[in-house]
């Protein structure tokens, strides 16, 4: 009689628990997966902005170092950002002295004389996805830097 009661209780208990494992798994999976997916998306968005600013700074620096005038720099800036799907209107192009901080240093006019050095800076603020501007402010500022060293034996034109 006692074994029958124990067996019957086990069967009833097992039937009540049926399906709750699936519900618990889905609940825990959502609690873990949703923040993880958001984190991956947010990191990808910021990394895309960083890649675009770094490539734009490098392309502008190379255009300046290989041209006689700085006229190609703006075109290289727009093309480099457009290749990453980012509008040039959201980024800032600055020139600072070699080794200076891109955000705090005063802007300089790039000198293309042989042996001169300066830094090309591209600054862009990237908002985090699904975060209101009130909470994130300007977002994450990504900075692309490229130090230009004009060739010492460059012909002066």
Buried (B, 14 or more C-beta within 10 A) or exposed (E): EEEEEEEEEEEEEEEEEEEEEEEEEEEEEEEEEEEEEBEEEBEEBBEBBBBBBBBBBBBBBBBBBEEEEBEBBEEBBBBBBEEEEBEBEEBBBBBBEEEBEBEEBEBBEBBBEEEBEBBBBBBBBBBBEEEEEEEBEEBBEBBBBBEBEBEEEBEEE
